[in-house]
Amino acid sequence: MDDLPDHFESPEDAYFGFFRADSAKNPRGWAAVMSYPHGRVSHTGLYYCATAEEYADNADWTAREATGWVRSVGHEPIRCHASPDKVHIVGGWTRYNRDDEPILTNDVAYILTRVDGSWGIQARFGVDSFSGTDERAGDAAVEVVQRYVEAHRTADYDACAGLIRYPFVQVNPAHITRIDDADAMVAFVSANPASNVIGAEVQALRSGKNGILVTLERSYSGGGIESSIGLIVREAGAWKIAGASSLWQDG
């Protein structure tokens, strides 16, 4: 693997390993940074790989090299939520050419999970708003999540399904739940009722024209706190929830 590791002791090790392997254009090393199945979600849709072999076989730097790209540098990672087997990190990257000039930058949330003792990137939520930011869009994304939370709490599952972009993904360690349509979403959310939610706080973290990263903290009457990170994307002029990852903390 050209001295690139395939075991990572911390979420941050895997995060920076992603950019080392990417800049080295090493498909096997790049694949080793991920947990599987692996998914990347953005306003353009879902990229899904079931295995490391599939990820490595699909790795291709041709289009990027055509822009003058020679390396990518990861932004300083910020932990939003953490549990023993899952961590939500907000980071991203800047791409550089051979003259060390920045070409492109992006904000990304990374969902890292510990599987078989090694940390890896289970999923990525890309803002992918390369044409600029739109702070007002952050308010719109927060409103969408607030509407979803209230619909979920009151068991209005059809309303929940209407706020989703499909396919939607829910990220868990060593597993990604993919939901392809509104009927499947109603079945999924009704199997996980939230009538005992007693408080919810939503915050926009990174705002772009096509994608918004948000956090959601829901407190429950039983004393637990559910901490989530999600991607809200623009589809046909409306903002929809495209992906989410949650972890539990004792209240």
N, C-alpha and C positions, 0 to 999 in steps of 0.2 A: 504493500500500500504506500510505498515511497515515504516511509516514516510517519505517515499520518495515523493518528490513533483511531481505534475502534471501540474504546471504552472511555467513558467520561464520568468523573467523580462528582461533578456539580452541574447544575443547569447552565451556569455561565461558561464552564469548560466546553459544553456542547455548542452553546451559542457562538463562541468565538471560533470553535472548530469548524463550524459551518462556513465561515468566510475564508479560513485558511484553505480548506479543501476546494472551495469554489474558485478562489484566485489561482490555485495550483492546477485547475482544470482536471482534477482527479475524480473520475466518476465513482469509483469504489469508495474512496475516502469520503466523498460528499454523501453518498448513500449511507455510510456508517454513522453519520451524525444524527440520523433520523430514528424515531420510533415508528413502528408499523402496526397497522396501516397508517399511511401519512397523507395529509391533505393540505392543499393551499387554497384559500378562499379569497376572492376579490370581486369587484363589481363585474368582471368579465365571466365569472363562473367558478367552478370547482375543478382543481387538478388533484387527482387521487391516484396513489400508488399503493398496491397491496403488499409489496415485498421490496427488499433492498435491491434485489436483482432487477426488478422492473424499473426502479428509480435510476439505477446506474445505466441501464440500457437506454433510457430516454434522455440522459444528460447530454446537452448540446450547447456549446458556447458560440456557435457560428454567427447567429444574429447579433449577439452582443459585441463580438469582435468587429463586426462590420461598422459599429458606431465608434470604433477607436478604443473600446474598453480593453484594459489590461489587468485590472484588479478591483476588488470591492473591499471596502473597510466598514466594519460594523460600528454602529453608533453605541455609545455607552448604554448598557442594558439597565433598565429600571424594573425591579420586582414590584408587581402590583399585589399579588396574592401568592401564598405559599402553603403547601401541605407536605407531608413526608414523601408523597409520590407524584405530585403535580405542582408546577410553578408557572404563573403567568408573568411574562416579561414583555415590556414595551421597549422596542429598539428600532432597528432599521438599518439602512445602509446608504453609502455613497459610492458611486462608481467613478473610477479615474481612468484617464488615458495615459499614454506613455510619457507625456510631459507633466504628469502629476496634476492635471487640471480636472476638476469635477465635471462629470458628464450628466449625472442624474442622481437624485436622492429620493428616498422613500421611507415612510413610517410603516412599521410592521409590528403586530403583536405575535409573540412566539409562545405556544403552549408546549411546555417541556414536561415529560413524564419519565419516571424511573421504572424501567422494565428489566427484569433479570439483573438488577444491581447496577445498571448503567443508565445515565440520563441521555435522553434524545429528544429531538423536536418532533412532537406528534402532529402538530399543525401550525400553519402560519395564516394570519389574517392580514392581508395587505391593503393599506389605504389606497395605493396606486393612483394617486391624484397628482399626476406629474405636471399638470397645467396650472397648478396653484392651489391655494387653500381658500376656504370659505367658512369663516367663523360662524356665520348665521346658520349654516348647515348643521353645526353642532347642536344648536337649540332644537332644530327639527328632529334630529336623531334621538335626542333625549326625550322628546315628546312621544315618539313612536314607541320607545321602550316603556315609558310610563303607561301608555295605553295598553301595551301587552301585559304588563304586570297587573293592572287593574282587571283586565279581561280574564286573566288566569285566576286571579283571586276570587272572582265572582262566577267562575265556571262558564264563561262565555267563550267556549272553545272555538266556535266558528270565527269569532272576532280575532282570536289569537292567530288562527290559520291565515286570515286575511292580511296580517302584518308581516308575513314571511316571504322571503325570496327563495325559490326552489331551484336546484336542490339545496336544502338546509342541512347543516351538519352540527351535531353535538359531539364534543370531543371528550373522550375518557381515556385513561391509561390503557394502551394496547387495544383500543377499540374506538372507532368513529361511527356514530349512528348517522346514517344518511336518510333524509326524509325527502321524497320526490314530489309530493303533491299535497293538497289541502286535506284530503281525506286521511292520509297517513299522519299528517300533523295533528288533526283532531284526535285520532286514536292515541298518539304519543303523549300529548299534553293532558288529555283526560285521564291517562293512567298515572299521572304525576300531579295530583291536585295541590293547590296552594291556598286553600281557604284559611289556613292558620298563619298567613303572613300578617305581621302587625306593623311593619315599616319597610320602606324601600327608598334607597337613595341612588340616583343615576347621575353619572358624570361623563361628559365628553372629554376624552384624553387627547386625541389627534383628529383634526378636522380637515377634510379635503373636499373637492368638488364631486368626487365619485364614491368616496368611502369615509366612514367615521368609526373610530375606535371608541367604545364606551365601556365603563364599568358599572356594575349593578351590585348593590349590597342589599340583600333581603334578610330581615330578622323575623324569626318565627316565635310563636307563643310558647313553644316547647323549650326555647332558650338557645337554639342554634342560629348561626349566621351563614348564609349562602353567598359566597363571593364569586361573581361572574365577570368575564370579559367577553365582549361581542363585537361583531362587525356589522355595521349598518351601511347598506349600499343604495345608490340611486338606480331605480329601475322605472323606465317610462315616466320620468318626472316625479316619482314618489319614492320615499325612503322606506326600505324594507330590511328586516333582520335576516342576515345571510348565514351567520355562524355564531356559536357560543361555546364557552367552556366554563364549568363551575367547579368549585370545591367547597367543602364544608369546614367550618371552624366552630368550636364549642363557644357558646355564649357565656 
